[in-house]
Amino acid sequence: MVGAPAGDRFERDVVVIGGCGHVGLPLAIEFAKAGFAVTGIDVQEEKVARLNWGESYVQDVPSAELSPLVQANTFRATTDFSVIADLDTINIAVPTPLRKTKDPDMSYVVAACQEVAKYLSPGKLVILESTTYPGTTNELVLPMLEQTGLKVGEDFFLCFSPERIDPGNPKYSTINIPKVVGGITPACTKLGSLLYSQALEKVVPVSSTSVAEMVKLLENTFRMVNIGFANEVAQICRRLGVDVWEVIDSAATKPYGFMPFYPGPGVGGHCIPVDPSYLEWKMRNLEFRTRFIDLGNDVNQGMPDYVVQRANDVLNDAGRSVRGSRILLIGVAYKPNIGDVRESPAIEVAARLLARGALVRYADPHVPSLILHGGSTLHSVELTAAELEASELVVITTAHDATDWALVREHAPVVLDTRGVRAQGRAAWHTL
């Protein structure tokens, strides 16, 4: 069989990655560095061209790391799905967004599986990595592939392995984050685990694809619910007149039974605001109400409004209104030290302040321009003493390490800190 491993290893030119984004490209690079000849498939011709020039557009994959692999012919990109016919494994890492109705949009997965089915042949290993609801691999992907007449576990092999990428994390990356793998059959799990073990440091096999799918949703729902609780605690502390950051930091000194989570202007990124809704949707179909998920989402989604109300209160205390005030946002990415603005709460804060008549500007060295809902665009300004002094209010929405907080302390007249920077200086400093 084409996909059968040689002894206890796969042959070297076996990997094709569907989707060359924040998930697919780092994984492809690790396989290429391990000696595989990797083909990355993406439907966007501009991305494919850049990759084949050795130019990366993903922050966690430097061009200096990609370019030598392209030159050595261990990585190439294409828009042509027919290459699947000549390769042994297919990792599907395409987007799984939510529709406006909060239902999972599986169109990208369906389109990818349709292409895979065209070229499916005996021995191939197919692994879905796109985050989705429990049951997707078995209920959606498997029937599409078995329509070819091939039988899973015998003719071809099918697994789910959740991506666990944390963009910008200097300690944990694709290679050293344990890789959970669950197959439709034990033979599928064995082959999937074997493949990943040749490129990644640790593989964690589980009993089924549904378990592997649920692992990812548990991880991110756990974070979302606890961030929601931290955001509610911030509002409680505000009313009690105590510093929420001091409370959390002090509680974190307990050596057992407590894990710190921190408040902020909301939650962002593709995972935390989105993944719990997959589980919520699945359970609605099973007539089960996910009460903790609902509450966490409600609190987190209300945080941009809370931040805007705090901005209004702070300006009122200074004898000003939001309307007509020059407000500078520091940082608009959804987390520190990256340029990713997917689901960033700073977008919502900026839009709401603009709707109230504020003159909104932002400074973020990682995000040159920002498209708001409705299509209007803002451009980053340089964080200077003059820019700070010209602002009636400075709102810290993302705390990048590169930010000169001493400059902010010295020259910002009034600061609303939503990220716990807690600087001391000349500025009138307010928190959530």
C-alpha positions as CSV (number, residue, x, y, z in Angstrom):
1,M,0.0,0.0,0.0
2,V,1.1,3.5,-0.7
3,G,0.6,4.8,2.8
4,A,1.9,1.8,4.7
5,P,4.9,2.8,6.9
6,A,8.3,1.2,6.3
7,G,8.9,-0.8,9.5
8,D,8.1,1.6,12.3
9,R,8.5,4.7,10.3
10,F,6.7,6.5,7.4
11,E,8.5,7.0,4.1
12,R,9.9,10.5,3.8
13,D,7.8,12.2,1.1
14,V,4.4,11.6,2.5
15,V,2.9,14.7,3.9
16,V,0.5,17.2,2.4
17,I,-1.0,20.0,4.5
18,G,-4.4,21.4,3.5
19,G,-4.5,25.0,4.5
20,C,-1.2,27.0,5.1
21,G,-2.3,29.4,7.8
22,H,-1.6,29.8,11.5
23,V,-2.1,26.1,12.1
24,G,-1.1,24.3,8.9
25,L,2.1,26.2,8.1
26,P,3.9,25.7,11.5
27,L,3.0,22.0,11.3
28,A,4.3,21.7,7.7
29,I,7.5,23.3,8.7
30,E,8.1,20.8,11.6
31,F,7.5,17.9,9.2
32,A,9.9,19.4,6.7
33,K,12.6,20.0,9.3
34,A,12.2,16.4,10.4
35,G,13.2,15.3,6.8
36,F,9.8,14.9,5.1
37,A,9.1,16.3,1.7
38,V,6.1,18.5,2.4
39,T,3.5,19.9,0.0
40,G,1.3,22.7,1.4
41,I,-2.0,23.3,-0.3
42,D,-3.8,26.6,-0.1
43,V,-6.5,28.1,-2.3
44,Q,-5.0,31.6,-2.2
45,E,-2.5,32.0,-5.1
46,E,-0.8,35.0,-3.5
47,K,0.0,33.0,-0.3
48,V,1.3,30.1,-2.4
49,A,3.6,32.3,-4.4
50,R,5.0,33.9,-1.3
51,L,5.7,30.5,0.3
52,N,7.4,29.3,-2.8
53,W,9.7,32.3,-2.6
54,G,10.5,31.4,0.9
55,E,8.5,34.3,2.4
56,S,6.4,33.6,5.4
57,Y,3.3,35.5,6.4
58,V,2.8,33.7,9.7
59,Q,4.5,35.2,12.7
60,D,5.5,31.9,14.3
61,V,7.3,30.8,11.1
62,P,10.1,33.2,10.3
63,S,11.1,33.5,6.6
64,A,14.7,32.7,7.7
65,E,13.3,29.3,8.8
66,L,11.1,28.7,5.8
67,S,13.5,29.8,3.0
68,P,16.1,27.0,3.5
69,L,13.4,24.4,3.4
70,V,12.1,25.7,0.1
71,Q,15.6,25.8,-1.3
72,A,16.2,22.2,-0.2
73,N,13.0,21.1,-1.9
74,T,11.6,19.8,1.4
75,F,8.7,22.2,1.3
76,R,6.7,23.5,-1.5
77,A,3.2,25.1,-1.9
78,T,0.5,24.7,-4.5
79,T,-3.1,25.4,-5.2
80,D,-3.5,22.0,-7.0
81,F,-5.3,19.4,-5.0
82,S,-4.4,16.7,-7.5
83,V,-1.0,16.3,-5.7
84,I,-2.9,14.4,-3.1
85,A,-2.9,11.4,-5.5
86,D,0.9,11.0,-5.2
87,L,1.2,11.6,-1.4
88,D,0.4,9.4,1.5
89,T,-0.9,11.6,4.3
90,I,-3.3,14.6,4.2
91,N,-3.6,16.9,7.2
92,I,-6.6,19.2,6.9
93,A,-6.1,22.5,8.7
94,V,-8.7,24.8,7.2
95,P,-10.8,27.5,9.0
96,T,-14.0,26.6,10.9
97,P,-15.6,29.9,11.7
98,L,-19.0,30.6,13.2
99,R,-22.0,31.9,11.1
100,K,-23.8,35.0,12.4
101,T,-26.3,32.6,13.9
102,K,-23.4,31.1,16.0
103,D,-23.7,27.8,14.1
104,P,-20.5,26.2,12.9
105,D,-19.6,26.9,9.3
106,M,-18.2,23.6,8.0
107,S,-18.0,24.7,4.4
108,Y,-14.2,24.8,4.4
109,V,-14.0,21.3,5.9
110,V,-16.5,20.0,3.4
111,A,-14.7,21.5,0.5
112,A,-11.4,20.1,1.6
113,C,-12.8,16.6,2.1
114,Q,-14.5,16.7,-1.3
115,E,-11.0,17.3,-2.8
116,V,-9.5,14.6,-0.7
117,A,-12.2,12.1,-1.7
118,K,-11.3,12.7,-5.4
119,Y,-7.8,11.4,-4.9
120,L,-8.3,9.0,-2.0
121,S,-6.6,5.6,-2.6
122,P,-5.7,2.6,-0.5
123,G,-3.2,3.3,2.2
124,K,-3.7,7.0,2.7
125,L,-3.9,8.6,6.1
126,V,-6.2,11.6,6.5
127,I,-6.1,13.7,9.7
128,L,-8.4,16.6,10.5
129,E,-6.9,19.3,12.6
130,S,-9.5,22.1,12.3
131,T,-11.2,22.8,15.6
132,T,-14.8,21.6,15.5
133,Y,-17.7,20.1,17.4
134,P,-17.5,16.5,18.8
135,G,-18.6,14.0,16.2
136,T,-17.4,16.0,13.1
137,T,-14.8,13.4,12.0
138,N,-17.1,10.5,12.4
139,E,-20.4,12.0,11.3
140,L,-19.3,14.4,8.5
141,V,-15.8,13.5,7.3
142,L,-16.0,9.7,7.3
143,P,-19.2,9.4,5.2
144,M,-17.7,11.7,2.6
145,L,-14.5,9.5,2.3
146,E,-16.3,6.2,2.4
147,Q,-18.5,7.2,-0.5
148,T,-15.4,6.3,-2.5
149,G,-16.0,2.7,-1.7
150,L,-12.9,2.4,0.5
151,K,-13.3,1.2,4.1
152,V,-11.8,3.1,7.0
153,G,-9.3,1.2,9.1
154,E,-8.6,-1.2,6.2
155,D,-8.3,0.7,3.0
156,F,-7.6,4.2,4.4
157,F,-7.1,5.7,7.9
158,L,-8.8,8.7,9.5
159,C,-7.9,10.6,12.6
160,F,-8.6,13.9,14.4
161,S,-5.8,15.8,16.1
162,P,-6.6,19.2,17.6
163,E,-4.3,22.1,16.9
164,R,-3.0,23.7,20.1
165,I,-1.0,26.6,18.7
166,D,-0.5,29.6,21.0
167,P,0.7,32.4,18.7
168,G,3.7,34.3,20.0
169,N,4.4,31.9,22.8
170,P,8.2,31.8,23.2
171,K,8.2,28.6,25.3
172,Y,5.7,26.4,23.6
173,S,5.4,25.8,19.8
174,T,4.2,23.1,17.5
175,I,7.2,20.8,18.2
176,N,6.9,20.7,22.0
177,I,3.2,21.0,22.6
178,P,1.9,17.4,23.2
179,K,-0.1,16.2,20.2
180,V,-3.4,14.5,21.0
181,V,-4.5,12.0,18.3
182,G,-7.7,10.0,18.1
183,G,-8.6,7.6,15.2
184,I,-11.8,6.1,13.9
185,T,-10.3,2.7,14.6
186,P,-7.3,1.5,16.7
187,A,-5.3,1.1,13.5
188,C,-6.0,4.7,12.5
189,T,-4.8,6.0,15.9
190,K,-1.7,3.9,15.6
191,L,-0.8,5.3,12.2
192,G,-1.6,8.9,13.2
193,S,0.5,8.6,16.3
194,L,3.4,7.1,14.3
195,L,3.3,9.9,11.8
196,Y,3.4,12.7,14.5
197,S,6.0,11.0,16.6
198,Q,8.5,11.3,13.7
199,A,8.3,15.2,13.8
200,L,7.0,16.2,17.3
201,E,8.3,15.6,20.8
202,K,5.3,14.0,22.4
203,V,2.2,12.2,21.1
204,V,-0.9,11.5,23.2
205,P,-3.1,8.8,21.7
206,V,-6.8,8.7,22.8
207,S,-9.5,6.2,22.2
208,S,-11.6,8.0,19.5
209,T,-11.9,11.0,17.3
210,S,-14.8,12.4,19.5
211,V,-12.5,12.3,22.5
212,A,-9.8,14.2,20.6
213,E,-12.4,16.7,19.4
214,M,-13.7,17.2,22.9
215,V,-10.2,17.7,24.3
216,K,-9.7,20.9,22.3
217,L,-13.1,22.3,23.3
218,L,-12.6,21.5,27.0
219,E,-9.3,23.3,27.0
220,N,-10.6,26.5,25.4
221,T,-14.0,26.5,27.2
222,F,-12.2,26.1,30.5
223,R,-10.2,29.2,29.7
224,M,-13.2,31.2,28.4
225,V,-15.3,30.4,31.5
226,N,-12.5,31.3,33.9
227,I,-11.7,34.5,32.1
228,G,-15.4,35.4,32.3
229,F,-15.3,34.8,36.0
230,A,-12.2,37.0,36.3
231,N,-14.0,39.7,34.4
232,E,-17.0,39.5,36.7
233,V,-14.6,39.6,39.7
234,A,-13.1,42.8,38.3
235,Q,-16.5,44.4,38.3
236,I,-17.1,43.1,41.9
237,C,-13.8,44.5,43.1
238,R,-14.6,47.9,41.4
239,R,-17.8,48.1,43.5
240,L,-16.0,47.0,46.6
241,G,-13.2,49.6,46.1
242,V,-10.4,47.0,46.0
243,D,-7.7,46.4,43.3
244,V,-8.6,43.2,41.3
245,W,-5.0,42.7,40.2
246,E,-3.7,42.8,43.8
247,V,-6.5,40.3,44.8
248,I,-5.6,37.9,42.0
249,D,-1.8,38.1,42.5
250,S,-2.2,37.5,46.2
251,A,-4.5,34.6,45.7
252,A,-2.0,33.1,43.2
253,T,0.5,32.7,46.1
254,K,-1.6,29.7,47.3
255,P,0.5,26.7,46.2
256,Y,-2.6,24.5,45.5
257,G,-6.2,24.7,44.5
258,F,-6.0,28.0,42.6
259,M,-5.0,28.9,39.1
260,P,-4.9,32.7,38.2
261,F,-6.9,34.0,35.3
262,Y,-6.9,37.7,34.5
263,P,-9.6,40.2,33.4
264,G,-9.4,42.4,30.4
265,P,-11.5,44.2,27.8
266,G,-13.0,40.9,26.5
267,V,-11.6,37.8,24.8
268,G,-10.1,37.5,21.3
269,G,-8.4,35.2,18.9
270,H,-9.9,32.5,16.8
271,C,-10.2,30.0,19.7
272,I,-11.4,31.4,23.0
273,P,-14.4,33.4,21.7
274,V,-15.4,30.8,19.1
275,D,-14.6,27.2,20.3
276,P,-17.1,27.1,23.2
277,S,-19.9,27.9,20.7
278,Y,-19.2,24.7,18.9
279,L,-19.9,22.8,22.0
280,E,-22.9,25.0,22.9
281,W,-24.3,24.3,19.4
282,K,-23.8,20.6,19.6
283,M,-25.5,20.3,23.0
284,R,-28.4,22.5,21.8
285,N,-29.1,19.8,19.2
286,L,-29.0,17.2,22.1
287,E,-31.5,19.4,24.1
288,F,-28.9,20.2,26.8
289,R,-28.3,23.7,28.1
290,T,-24.7,24.7,28.6
291,R,-25.2,27.1,31.4
292,F,-21.6,27.9,32.4
293,I,-20.7,28.4,28.7
294,D,-23.7,30.8,28.3
295,L,-22.7,32.8,31.4
296,G,-19.1,33.0,30.5
297,N,-19.9,34.2,27.0
298,D,-22.4,36.8,28.3
299,V,-19.8,38.3,30.7
300,N,-17.0,38.3,28.1
301,Q,-19.1,39.7,25.3
302,G,-20.2,42.5,27.6
303,M,-16.7,43.7,28.5
304,P,-16.2,46.1,25.6
305,D,-19.4,47.9,26.7
306,Y,-18.1,47.9,30.3
307,V,-14.7,49.4,29.2
308,V,-16.5,52.1,27.3
309,Q,-18.7,52.9,30.3
310,R,-15.5,53.1,32.5
311,A,-14.0,55.4,29.9
312,N,-17.1,57.6,30.1
313,D,-16.9,57.6,33.9
314,V,-13.2,58.5,34.0
315,L,-13.7,61.3,31.5
316,N,-16.7,62.6,33.5
317,D,-14.6,62.7,36.6
318,A,-12.1,64.9,34.7
319,G,-15.0,67.2,33.6
320,R,-15.2,65.9,30.0
321,S,-17.5,63.7,27.9
322,V,-16.7,60.9,25.5
323,R,-18.1,63.0,22.6
324,G,-15.3,65.2,21.2
325,S,-12.6,63.7,23.4
326,R,-9.4,62.5,21.8
327,I,-8.9,58.9,23.0
328,L,-5.8,56.8,22.3
329,L,-5.9,53.0,22.5
330,I,-2.6,51.4,23.3
331,G,-2.5,47.9,21.6
332,V,-5.3,46.5,19.4
333,A,-4.1,42.9,18.9
334,Y,-6.0,40.3,20.8
335,K,-3.0,39.3,22.9
336,P,0.5,40.7,23.6
337,N,3.4,40.7,21.2
338,I,1.6,39.5,18.0
339,G,-0.2,41.3,15.2
340,D,-3.4,39.1,15.1
341,V,-6.6,41.1,15.6
342,R,-9.1,38.2,15.0
343,E,-12.0,38.8,17.4
344,S,-9.9,41.4,19.3
345,P,-12.0,43.2,21.9
346,A,-10.1,46.4,21.1
347,I,-12.0,46.5,17.8
348,E,-15.3,46.5,19.7
349,V,-14.0,49.2,22.1
350,A,-12.9,51.4,19.2
351,A,-16.2,51.0,17.4
352,R,-18.2,51.9,20.4
353,L,-16.1,54.9,21.3
354,L,-16.4,56.2,17.7
355,A,-20.2,55.7,17.9
356,R,-20.3,57.9,20.9
357,G,-18.5,60.6,19.1
358,A,-14.9,60.1,20.4
359,L,-11.9,60.9,18.2
360,V,-10.2,57.5,18.4
361,R,-6.6,56.8,17.5
362,Y,-4.5,53.8,18.3
363,A,-0.8,52.9,18.7
364,D,0.3,49.3,18.0
365,P,3.6,48.5,16.4
366,H,2.3,45.0,15.4
367,V,-0.9,46.2,13.6
368,P,-0.3,48.9,11.0
369,S,-4.0,49.3,10.1
370,L,-7.2,48.2,11.7
371,I,-10.5,47.6,9.8
372,L,-13.5,48.1,12.1
373,H,-16.9,46.6,11.7
374,G,-18.7,48.5,8.9
375,G,-15.5,48.9,6.9
376,S,-13.9,52.1,8.3
377,T,-10.1,51.9,8.8
378,L,-7.8,53.3,11.4
379,H,-4.0,53.5,11.1
380,S,-1.5,53.1,13.9
381,V,0.2,56.2,15.2
382,E,3.6,56.3,16.8
383,L,3.5,56.3,20.6
384,T,5.2,59.6,21.3
385,A,5.1,62.2,24.1
386,A,3.2,64.6,21.9
387,E,0.6,61.9,21.0
388,L,0.0,61.0,24.6
389,E,-0.2,64.6,25.8
390,A,-2.7,65.4,23.0
391,S,-5.0,62.7,24.3
392,E,-7.7,63.4,26.9
393,L,-7.7,59.6,27.7
394,V,-5.4,56.7,27.0
395,V,-6.9,53.2,27.2
396,I,-4.6,50.3,27.5
397,T,-6.3,47.5,25.5
398,T,-3.2,45.3,24.8
399,A,0.0,45.3,26.8
400,H,2.8,44.6,24.3
401,D,6.3,44.1,25.8
402,A,7.7,46.7,23.5
403,T,5.5,49.5,24.8
404,D,7.4,52.2,26.6
405,W,5.3,52.4,29.8
406,A,7.6,55.0,31.4
407,L,6.7,57.3,28.5
408,V,3.0,56.6,29.1
409,R,3.4,57.3,32.8
410,E,5.2,60.6,32.2
411,H,3.1,62.0,29.4
412,A,-0.5,60.5,29.4
413,P,-2.8,62.8,31.4
414,V,-5.4,60.1,32.2
415,V,-5.1,56.3,31.7
416,L,-7.7,53.6,31.8
417,D,-5.7,50.3,32.3
418,T,-7.7,47.2,31.3
419,R,-4.6,44.9,31.3
420,G,-3.1,45.3,34.8
421,V,0.0,47.3,33.8
422,R,-0.6,49.2,37.0
423,A,2.1,51.8,36.3
424,Q,2.8,54.6,38.7
425,G,3.7,58.1,37.7
426,R,2.3,61.5,36.8
427,A,-0.7,60.1,34.9
428,A,-4.1,59.7,36.7
429,W,-4.3,55.9,36.5
430,H,-7.6,54.1,36.6
431,T,-8.3,50.3,36.3
432,L,-11.3,48.1,35.4
